Amino acid sequence: MKKFIVRFGAMRALGVMECADTSAVGFGHGVKVVARTSRGQEIATILCEATKERISRLNRDHETPIFIRRPTEEDEEKIANIKEREVSDFERCLRTVRRMNVDLSLVRVERILGSERIVVYYVADGRVDFRELVRALAAEFQTRIEMRQIGARDEMKLRDCVGDCGREPCCSSFLTTMPPVTMRMAKLQKATLDPAKVSGRCGRLKCCLRFEFETYDELLDKSPPLEALVVTPDGCGKVVAQELLARRVVVCLDSGANTSFANEDVKIVTRCRERCERPEQDDLSKNKGAKKHGAHRRKREAPNDEGNA
């Protein structure tokens, strides 16, 4: 039996499908098959052959679709019919939601290939009592209704939109899970901290901020830290800026000039500043010593002056 990682459904779920070696002839990336999942018969797209390493990267609760057949002409007609009815199905569901005054925002209505069920995706602030709504929708569509609440990031996965880069958003093209994104990632990559520019269509921080974070974090560990006292070919100074991708740092030299150096040309030396400042400290010590010596001499001379007077 051969195993393949497949993707299926509007939410782009992943699963490991098994099929006989004879049926797997010609299977490769992008080949569509009819498989049975926990939701019923639906179209699945083969991504790659399932190795142990690739399977280990999937969620532990991934599905195991059962291969049925390659799509027939009848299946192709059903798929085309489902796509044509998507808009009308959404409008019918929306009218029912408004008529029953249910507090939720409808996102998408997905019809399964085998007509076993219709999945209704929605967004809501909290829990919604949709028992009456499910009965009404079941009577409207004459099939099983599954209500599924999703978050803001998943909502963008189901909507047709374009990102700031001019391409389809990552969440609706290749991402299967939504990775956590923090403001530290934007700061580390020197991205603007304007919320309007670092936020995606979902209103959350852009997922792409995470893609290069590990590289930036690795380069940060290899770069001299900010405020570090260093020795450079031009003398002592302090690190005031880091150019992580260029693997360089900007050093404020004792002369007051800001100069860029490669990381390998900079050596962190904590005694550098002490050595550079020692002449000034020696001068201050000499001045203080001279002042004290002059003060003692004046004190010794004062009584003599009085005696002479």
C-alpha contacts under 8 A as a table, 3 or more apart, distances in Angstrom:
res1	aa1	res2	aa2	distance
1	M	18	E	6.30
1	M	19	C	5.63
1	M	20	A	4.81
1	M	21	D	5.62
2	K	18	E	5.65
2	K	19	C	5.62
2	K	20	A	6.20
2	K	21	D	5.84
2	K	24	A	7.13
2	K	49	E	7.97
3	K	16	V	6.43
3	K	17	M	5.52
3	K	18	E	4.55
3	K	19	C	6.64
3	K	49	E	6.10
3	K	50	A	5.21
3	K	51	T	7.86
4	F	16	V	5.60
4	F	17	M	5.24
4	F	18	E	6.53
4	F	46	I	6.61
4	F	47	L	7.31
4	F	48	C	5.81
4	F	49	E	4.30
4	F	50	A	4.56
5	I	14	L	6.84
5	I	15	G	5.67
5	I	16	V	4.64
5	I	17	M	6.26
5	I	46	I	6.10
5	I	47	L	5.66
5	I	48	C	5.57
5	I	49	E	6.03
5	I	50	A	5.33
5	I	55	I	7.88
6	V	14	L	5.70
6	V	15	G	5.39
6	V	16	V	6.19
6	V	17	M	6.67
6	V	44	A	6.03
6	V	45	T	5.31
6	V	46	I	4.37
6	V	47	L	5.43
6	V	48	C	7.42
7	R	12	R	5.67
7	R	13	A	5.49
7	R	14	L	4.64
7	R	15	G	6.47
7	R	44	A	5.53
7	R	45	T	5.21
7	R	46	I	6.53
7	R	47	L	6.99
8	F	11	M	7.58
8	F	12	R	5.30
8	F	13	A	5.46
8	F	14	L	6.65
8	F	42	E	7.45
8	F	43	I	6.40
8	F	44	A	4.57
8	F	45	T	6.36
9	G	12	R	5.25
9	G	13	A	6.23
9	G	42	E	7.63
9	G	43	I	7.72
9	G	44	A	7.61
10	A	13	A	7.86
10	A	110	E	7.06
10	A	158	L	6.74
11	M	154	D	7.78
11	M	157	K	7.09
11	M	158	L	7.09
11	M	176	T	7.87
12	R	176	T	6.26
13	A	176	T	6.68
14	L	58	L	7.62
14	L	62	H	6.41
14	L	63	E	6.95
14	L	176	T	7.54
15	G	62	H	5.37
15	G	63	E	4.58
15	G	64	T	5.31
15	G	65	P	6.38
16	V	50	A	6.96
16	V	55	I	7.69
16	V	62	H	7.50
16	V	63	E	6.51
16	V	64	T	4.90
16	V	65	P	6.49
17	M	64	T	5.45
17	M	65	P	5.03
17	M	66	I	5.90
17	M	67	F	6.51
18	E	64	T	7.71
18	E	65	P	7.53
18	E	66	I	6.47
18	E	67	F	6.55
19	C	23	S	6.45
19	C	24	A	6.52
19	C	66	I	7.53
19	C	67	F	5.84
20	A	23	S	5.29
20	A	24	A	6.36
21	D	24	A	5.15
21	D	25	V	6.90
22	T	25	V	5.90
24	A	27	F	5.35
27	F	31	V	6.19
27	F	46	I	7.50
28	G	31	V	5.80
28	G	46	I	6.40
28	G	47	L	7.01
28	G	48	C	6.30
28	G	49	E	7.64
29	H	45	T	7.76
29	H	46	I	5.40
29	H	47	L	4.61
29	H	48	C	5.55
30	G	45	T	5.73
30	G	46	I	5.46
30	G	47	L	6.11
31	V	45	T	5.72
31	V	46	I	5.39
31	V	47	L	7.93
32	K	43	I	6.60
32	K	44	A	5.67
32	K	45	T	4.50
32	K	46	I	6.27
32	K	70	R	7.09
32	K	71	P	7.15
33	V	43	I	5.78
33	V	44	A	5.41
33	V	45	T	6.41
33	V	46	I	7.63
33	V	67	F	7.35
33	V	68	I	7.66
33	V	69	R	6.18
33	V	70	R	4.69
33	V	71	P	5.73
34	V	41	Q	6.74
34	V	42	E	5.77
34	V	43	I	4.80
34	V	44	A	6.13
34	V	67	F	6.50
34	V	68	I	5.62
34	V	69	R	5.40
34	V	70	R	5.78
34	V	71	P	5.87
35	A	41	Q	5.69
35	A	42	E	5.78
35	A	43	I	6.29
35	A	44	A	6.33
35	A	65	P	5.91
35	A	66	I	5.29
35	A	67	F	4.53
35	A	68	I	5.14
35	A	69	R	7.16
36	R	39	R	7.57
36	R	40	G	5.31
36	R	41	Q	4.44
36	R	42	E	6.38
36	R	65	P	5.42
36	R	66	I	5.05
36	R	67	F	6.60
36	R	68	I	6.89
37	T	40	G	5.21
37	T	41	Q	6.35
37	T	42	E	7.29
37	T	63	E	7.35
37	T	64	T	7.21
37	T	65	P	4.75
37	T	66	I	6.71
38	S	63	E	7.82
38	S	65	P	7.72
39	R	112	I	7.70
39	R	116	E	7.40
39	R	117	R	7.33
40	G	112	I	7.13
40	G	113	L	7.89
40	G	114	G	6.37
40	G	116	E	5.98
40	G	117	R	7.76
41	Q	112	I	6.93
41	Q	113	L	5.83
41	Q	114	G	4.86
41	Q	116	E	7.69
42	E	112	I	5.92
42	E	113	L	4.79
42	E	114	G	6.42
43	I	113	L	6.98
50	A	54	R	6.06
50	A	55	I	6.18
51	T	54	R	5.23
51	T	55	I	6.09
52	K	55	I	5.15
52	K	56	S	6.13
53	E	56	S	5.20
53	E	57	R	6.79
54	R	57	R	5.35
54	R	58	L	7.07
55	I	58	L	5.41
56	S	59	N	7.80
58	L	62	H	6.67
59	N	62	H	5.39
71	P	74	E	7.85
71	P	75	D	5.51
71	P	76	E	6.63
72	T	75	D	5.04
72	T	76	E	6.31
73	E	76	E	5.01
73	E	77	E	6.28
74	E	77	E	5.12
74	E	78	K	6.32
75	D	78	K	5.03
75	D	79	I	6.19
76	E	79	I	5.08
76	E	80	A	6.25
77	E	80	A	5.15
77	E	81	N	6.08
78	K	81	N	4.98
78	K	82	I	6.09
78	K	113	L	6.93
79	I	82	I	5.13
79	I	83	K	6.34
79	I	113	L	6.83
80	A	83	K	5.21
80	A	84	E	6.30
81	N	84	E	5.12
81	N	85	R	6.24
82	I	85	R	5.13
82	I	86	E	6.18
82	I	111	R	6.75
82	I	113	L	7.69
83	K	86	E	5.29
84	E	87	V	7.07
85	R	88	S	5.25
85	R	89	D	5.85
86	E	89	D	5.14
86	E	90	F	6.15
86	E	109	V	6.94
86	E	110	E	7.31
86	E	111	R	7.81
87	V	90	F	5.16
87	V	91	E	6.29
88	S	91	E	5.07
88	S	92	R	6.13
89	D	92	R	5.18
89	D	93	C	6.18
89	D	109	V	6.63
90	F	93	C	5.17
90	F	94	L	6.03
90	F	108	R	6.53
90	F	109	V	5.53
91	E	94	L	4.97
91	E	95	R	6.15
92	R	95	R	5.29
92	R	96	T	6.48
93	C	96	T	5.20
93	C	97	V	6.28
93	C	109	V	7.76
93	C	137	L	6.90
94	L	97	V	5.07
94	L	98	R	6.22
94	L	106	L	6.88
95	R	98	R	5.22
95	R	99	R	6.01
96	T	99	R	5.03
96	T	100	M	6.18
96	T	133	L	7.56
96	T	136	A	7.33
96	T	137	L	7.11
97	V	100	M	5.34
97	V	101	N	6.00
97	V	102	V	5.68
97	V	133	L	6.98
98	R	101	N	4.83
98	R	102	V	6.63
100	M	133	L	7.01
102	V	128	V	7.87
102	V	130	F	7.31
102	V	133	L	7.72
103	D	124	A	7.16
103	D	128	V	7.22
104	L	122	Y	6.47
104	L	123	V	5.92
104	L	124	A	4.88
104	L	125	D	7.90
104	L	128	V	7.51
105	S	122	Y	5.45
105	S	123	V	5.05
105	S	124	A	6.20
106	L	120	V	7.68
106	L	121	Y	6.42
106	L	122	Y	4.50
106	L	123	V	6.53
107	V	120	V	7.79
107	V	121	Y	5.48
107	V	122	Y	5.08
107	V	123	V	7.01
107	V	155	E	6.80
107	V	158	L	7.32
107	V	159	R	7.62
108	R	120	V	6.14
108	R	121	Y	5.24
108	R	122	Y	7.11
108	R	158	L	6.91
108	R	159	R	7.99
109	V	118	I	6.92
109	V	119	V	5.83
109	V	120	V	4.70
109	V	121	Y	6.26
110	E	118	I	5.66
110	E	119	V	5.04
110	E	120	V	6.45
110	E	121	Y	7.99
111	R	115	S	6.68
111	R	117	R	6.59
111	R	118	I	4.61
111	R	119	V	6.46
112	I	115	S	5.21
112	I	116	E	6.46
112	I	117	R	5.98
112	I	118	I	6.19
112	I	119	V	7.86
113	L	116	E	7.79
114	G	117	R	8.00
115	S	118	I	7.37
115	S	143	T	7.37
116	E	143	T	6.73
116	E	144	R	6.56
117	R	143	T	5.71
117	R	144	R	4.51
117	R	145	I	5.69
117	R	146	E	7.02
118	I	143	T	7.08
118	I	144	R	6.29
118	I	145	I	5.09
118	I	146	E	6.18
119	V	145	I	6.04
119	V	146	E	4.71
119	V	147	M	6.02
119	V	148	R	7.01
120	V	145	I	7.26
120	V	146	E	6.05
120	V	147	M	4.91
120	V	148	R	5.99
121	Y	147	M	6.28
121	Y	148	R	4.95
121	Y	149	Q	5.90
121	Y	150	I	6.73
122	Y	147	M	7.60
122	Y	148	R	6.39
122	Y	149	Q	5.10
122	Y	150	I	6.17
123	V	149	Q	5.69
123	V	150	I	5.65
123	V	151	G	6.43
123	V	152	A	7.61
123	V	155	E	7.61
124	A	127	R	7.25
124	A	128	V	7.38
124	A	149	Q	7.18
129	D	132	E	7.86
130	F	133	L	4.89
130	F	134	V	6.08
131	R	134	V	5.23
131	R	135	R	6.53
132	E	135	R	5.20
132	E	136	A	6.29
133	L	136	A	5.06
133	L	137	L	6.11
134	V	137	L	5.11
134	V	138	A	5.98
134	V	145	I	6.27
134	V	146	E	7.85
134	V	147	M	7.69
135	R	138	A	5.10
135	R	139	A	6.26
136	A	139	A	5.20
136	A	140	E	6.20
137	L	140	E	4.81
137	L	141	F	6.06
137	L	142	Q	7.91
137	L	145	I	6.90
138	A	141	F	5.37
138	A	142	Q	5.24
138	A	143	T	5.52
138	A	144	R	5.96
138	A	145	I	5.90
139	A	142	Q	5.18
139	A	143	T	7.61
150	I	154	D	5.93
150	I	155	E	6.53
151	G	154	D	5.32
151	G	155	E	6.09
152	A	155	E	5.03
152	A	156	M	6.77
152	A	202	C	5.53
152	A	203	G	7.61
152	A	204	R	7.86
153	R	156	M	5.51
153	R	157	K	6.80
153	R	171	C	7.62
153	R	178	M	7.26
153	R	202	C	5.55
153	R	204	R	7.38
154	D	157	K	4.98
154	D	158	L	6.78
154	D	171	C	7.61
155	E	158	L	5.44
155	E	159	R	6.56
155	E	202	C	7.37
156	M	159	R	5.07
156	M	160	D	7.68
156	M	161	C	7.73
156	M	171	C	7.18
156	M	172	S	7.03
156	M	201	R	6.94
156	M	202	C	5.95
157	K	160	D	8.00
157	K	169	P	7.78
157	K	171	C	5.28
157	K	172	S	4.21
157	K	173	S	7.98
158	L	172	S	6.81
161	C	168	E	6.62
161	C	169	P	7.27
162	V	165	C	7.82
162	V	166	G	5.86
162	V	167	R	5.53
162	V	168	E	4.86
162	V	169	P	6.04
163	G	166	G	5.43
163	G	167	R	5.64
163	G	168	E	5.93
163	G	169	P	5.23
163	G	200	G	7.14
163	G	201	R	7.05
164	D	167	R	7.49
164	D	200	G	7.83
168	E	172	S	6.89
168	E	173	S	6.43
169	P	172	S	5.56
169	P	173	S	6.32
170	C	173	S	5.09
170	C	174	F	5.84
170	C	175	L	5.87
170	C	207	C	7.36
170	C	208	C	7.59
171	C	174	F	6.31
171	C	175	L	4.83
171	C	176	T	7.07
171	C	177	T	7.99
171	C	178	M	7.32
171	C	207	C	7.84
172	S	175	L	6.80
175	L	178	M	7.05
178	M	207	C	7.63
179	P	207	C	7.01
179	P	210	R	7.71
180	P	207	C	7.97
181	V	185	M	7.12
181	V	205	L	6.29
181	V	206	K	7.40
181	V	207	C	6.50
181	V	209	L	7.06
181	V	210	R	6.19
182	T	185	M	5.64
182	T	186	A	7.32
182	T	205	L	7.30
183	M	186	A	5.21
183	M	187	K	6.38
183	M	205	L	7.75
184	R	187	K	5.01
184	R	188	L	6.00
185	M	188	L	5.20
185	M	189	Q	6.30
185	M	209	L	6.33
185	M	210	R	6.74
185	M	213	F	6.10
186	A	189	Q	5.29
186	A	190	K	6.31
186	A	191	A	5.14
186	A	192	T	7.30
186	A	193	L	7.08
186	A	198	V	7.61
186	A	209	L	6.37
187	K	190	K	5.10
187	K	191	A	5.97
187	K	192	T	7.68
187	K	193	L	7.22
188	L	191	A	7.60
188	L	213	F	7.83
188	L	216	Y	7.03
188	L	217	D	7.77
189	Q	213	F	7.44
189	Q	216	Y	6.85
191	A	198	V	7.61
192	T	197	K	7.05
192	T	198	V	6.94
193	L	197	K	7.53
193	L	198	V	6.74
194	D	197	K	5.44
194	D	198	V	6.40
195	P	198	V	5.34
195	P	199	S	5.79
195	P	205	L	8.00
196	A	199	S	5.60
197	K	200	G	7.85
198	V	205	L	5.75
198	V	206	K	6.01
199	S	202	C	7.48
199	S	203	G	5.42
199	S	204	R	5.15
199	S	205	L	4.32
199	S	206	K	5.18
200	G	203	G	5.43
200	G	204	R	5.85
200	G	205	L	6.06
200	G	206	K	4.93
200	G	207	C	7.91
201	R	204	R	7.60
205	L	209	L	7.69
206	K	209	L	5.76
207	C	210	R	5.82
207	C	211	F	7.43
208	C	211	F	5.26
208	C	212	E	7.72
209	L	212	E	6.68
209	L	213	F	6.72
210	R	213	F	5.02
210	R	214	E	7.68
211	F	214	E	7.41
212	E	215	T	5.34
212	E	216	Y	6.32
213	F	216	Y	5.06
213	F	217	D	5.95
214	E	217	D	4.97
214	E	218	E	6.09
215	T	218	E	5.15
215	T	219	L	6.22
216	Y	219	L	5.09
216	Y	220	L	6.04
216	Y	244	L	6.84
216	Y	245	L	7.51
217	D	220	L	5.00
217	D	221	D	6.49
218	E	221	D	5.32
218	E	222	K	6.71
219	L	222	K	5.16
219	L	223	S	6.24
219	L	244	L	5.92
219	L	245	L	7.41
219	L	247	R	7.44
220	L	223	S	5.16
220	L	224	P	8.00
220	L	225	P	7.92
220	L	244	L	6.51
221	D	224	P	7.92
223	S	242	Q	7.45
223	S	244	L	7.22
223	S	247	R	7.11
223	S	248	R	7.67
223	S	249	V	7.63
223	S	263	N	6.31
224	P	228	A	6.85
224	P	239	V	7.45
224	P	249	V	7.45
224	P	263	N	7.09
224	P	266	V	7.84
224	P	268	I	7.20
225	P	228	A	5.69
225	P	239	V	7.05
225	P	242	Q	7.90
226	L	238	K	7.84
226	L	239	V	5.15
226	L	240	V	5.69
226	L	241	A	6.42
226	L	242	Q	7.32
227	E	238	K	5.65
227	E	239	V	5.05
227	E	240	V	6.03
228	A	238	K	5.55
228	A	239	V	5.46
228	A	268	I	6.77
228	A	270	T	7.90
229	L	236	C	7.41
229	L	237	G	5.90
229	L	238	K	4.64
229	L	239	V	6.72
229	L	268	I	5.94
229	L	269	V	6.04
229	L	270	T	5.76
229	L	272	C	6.74
229	L	273	R	6.78
230	V	236	C	5.84
230	V	237	G	5.57
230	V	238	K	5.91
230	V	239	V	7.21
230	V	266	V	6.34
230	V	267	K	5.34
230	V	268	I	4.26
230	V	269	V	5.24
230	V	270	T	7.22
230	V	272	C	6.73
231	V	234	D	7.96
231	V	235	G	5.77
231	V	236	C	4.56
231	V	237	G	6.49
231	V	266	V	5.91
231	V	267	K	5.22
231	V	268	I	6.33
231	V	269	V	6.41
231	V	272	C	6.71
232	T	235	G	5.08
232	T	236	C	6.01
232	T	237	G	7.49
232	T	261	F	7.69
232	T	265	D	6.27
232	T	266	V	5.08
232	T	267	K	6.70
233	P	265	D	7.05
233	P	266	V	7.80
234	D	253	L	7.84
235	G	253	L	6.78
235	G	254	D	7.52
236	C	253	L	5.84
236	C	254	D	6.19
236	C	272	C	6.26
236	C	273	R	6.97
236	C	276	C	7.27
237	G	251	V	5.89
237	G	252	C	5.27
237	G	253	L	4.04
237	G	254	D	5.48
237	G	273	R	7.59
238	K	251	V	5.31
238	K	252	C	5.23
238	K	253	L	6.55
239	V	242	Q	7.73
239	V	249	V	6.67
239	V	250	V	5.87
239	V	251	V	4.41
239	V	252	C	6.29
240	V	249	V	7.66
240	V	250	V	5.76
240	V	251	V	5.67
240	V	252	C	6.37
241	A	249	V	5.75
241	A	250	V	4.96
241	A	251	V	7.18
242	Q	247	R	7.93
242	Q	248	R	6.33
242	Q	249	V	4.46
242	Q	250	V	6.22
243	E	246	A	5.48
243	E	247	R	5.83
243	E	248	R	5.03
243	E	249	V	5.55
243	E	250	V	7.65
244	L	247	R	4.90
244	L	248	R	6.47
244	L	249	V	7.85
245	L	248	R	7.91
247	R	262	A	6.17
247	R	263	N	5.92
248	R	260	S	6.59
248	R	261	F	5.48
248	R	262	A	4.26
248	R	263	N	5.11
249	V	260	S	5.61
249	V	261	F	5.56
249	V	262	A	6.44
249	V	263	N	6.46
250	V	258	N	6.32
250	V	259	T	5.45
250	V	260	S	4.30
250	V	261	F	6.35
251	V	258	N	5.49
251	V	259	T	5.37
251	V	260	S	6.21
251	V	261	F	7.34
252	C	256	G	6.09
252	C	257	A	5.72
252	C	258	N	4.43
252	C	259	T	6.54
253	L	256	G	5.35
253	L	257	A	5.49
253	L	258	N	6.27
253	L	259	T	7.37
254	D	257	A	7.46
261	F	265	D	6.32
261	F	266	V	6.84
262	A	265	D	5.34
262	A	266	V	6.83
263	N	266	V	5.40
264	E	267	K	7.51
269	V	272	C	5.41
270	T	273	R	6.82
270	T	274	E	7.86
271	R	274	E	5.10
271	R	275	R	6.16
272	C	275	R	5.20
272	C	276	C	6.16
273	R	276	C	5.00
273	R	277	E	5.93
274	E	277	E	5.18
274	E	278	R	5.89
275	R	278	R	5.24
275	R	279	P	7.97
276	C	279	P	7.11
277	E	280	E	5.49
277	E	281	Q	6.33
278	R	281	Q	4.95
278	R	282	D	5.99
279	P	282	D	4.98
279	P	283	D	6.19
280	E	283	D	5.09
280	E	284	L	6.23
281	Q	284	L	5.02
281	Q	285	S	6.12
282	D	285	S	5.01
282	D	286	K	6.15
283	D	286	K	5.08
283	D	287	N	6.17
284	L	287	N	5.07
284	L	288	K	6.08
285	S	288	K	5.07
285	S	289	G	6.01
286	K	289	G	5.01
286	K	290	A	6.05
287	N	290	A	5.06
287	N	291	K	6.14
288	K	291	K	5.12
288	K	292	K	6.18
289	G	292	K	5.13
289	G	293	H	6.08
290	A	293	H	5.07
290	A	294	G	6.11
291	K	294	G	5.12
291	K	295	A	6.14
292	K	295	A	5.05
292	K	296	H	6.25
293	H	296	H	5.24
293	H	297	R	6.19
294	G	297	R	5.08
294	G	298	R	6.20
295	A	298	R	5.17
295	A	299	K	6.33
296	H	299	K	5.10
296	H	300	R	6.28
297	R	300	R	5.08
297	R	301	E	6.13
298	R	301	E	5.05
298	R	302	A	5.98
299	K	302	A	5.26
299	K	303	P	7.53
300	R	303	P	6.60
300	R	304	N	7.57
301	E	304	N	5.41
301	E	305	D	6.40
302	A	305	D	5.22
302	A	306	E	6.45
303	P	306	E	5.04
303	P	307	G	6.08
304	N	307	G	4.97
304	N	308	N	6.04
305	D	308	N	5.11
305	D	309	A	6.13
306	E	309	A	4.99
